[in-house]
Amino acid sequence: MRPIEERIRQSLTAGQEELWRLIRDPHPEVLTNALYNPHFSEEMAVSVAKRRNVPSEVLGLLADDRRFRDNYKLKVALSRNPKTPVRAIFSLLKHIHILDLSDITRDRNVPVTVRQRVEVMITDRLKGMPSGILKALSRRASASIILAIMEKGDEGAIRICLDSPSLTEGNLCRIINRQATPGPVVRQIASHQKWSLRYYVRFALIRNFHTPMTEVVKFIRTMKTTDLRDLYADPKLPAATRPFIFREFQERGESPGHPPDRTYRLSDDDDTLIRSAGDDV
């Protein structure tokens, strides 16, 4: 490899072919000087912006370079590079199309602060968004955006959202437990081939007023007795559901009430556990 002084000097004057080699040089000064070479092209700028080993200062210079201010690919590449200064990313986000923004929300290489800002931007724009865009977002966005889309109640988008790999059982339980969640969302979860089989999703669905009773009855049969007791005692349980839980207790030969707690004390003689007085023998 040639001496660093020669590579730094050459990066300012090299022709296009030689410059492609120099922009891959590991020394930051070589790359910084290359930005000022008249042969440094938009294609080179995009290539540099996609690399993860480029100094933040260089990416900041690219973000501010007037020569490339209309290059959309460069804006996207800089927005997704974790080395790009956050200040520069925030200034670029307003120029990024919404579907490309949705990709950023799932990119774990992007700083959390950036992803959170993008999620707020997208959520604020969901109102009045056409169904086709909602469906496209449902395939590409993070769990937070998907839950916001589901809450809009667009049935076509909900179906796509439920198949997203970004969703978790915990996400769905939270949305089922929200009073403001539209009925179509709850009904589609209750009939979904995957999610309707999850135990805690079923538990949440039993408590929801919008779950079809035919599904509720089916879910009740799969619940543990202790969980059925919790459901039966829950004041938020729909009144129409309680008789079906009571019938399930009868079929199991169980009581809907919780059995009394058993307490124990240590024997003074031999440290044997003895049930407290008043407990059943």
NORFEN-V891749 format. One record per helix or strand. SS is the DSSP state (h for helix, s for strand). FROM is the first residue (numbers start at 1). LEN is the number of residues. If there is no record, write none. Layout:
ss:SS from:FROM len:LEN
ss:SS from:FROM len:LEN
This chain:
ss:h from:4 len:10
ss:h from:16 len:7
ss:h from:28 len:7
ss:h from:42 len:8
ss:h from:56 len:9
ss:h from:66 len:3
ss:h from:72 len:9
ss:h from:86 len:8
ss:h from:98 len:8
ss:h from:112 len:14
ss:h from:131 len:10
ss:h from:143 len:9
ss:h from:155 len:8
ss:h from:169 len:9
ss:h from:183 len:9
ss:h from:195 len:3
ss:h from:199 len:8
ss:h from:213 len:8
ss:h from:225 len:9
ss:h from:239 len:14
ss:s from:264 len:3
ss:s from:273 len:3
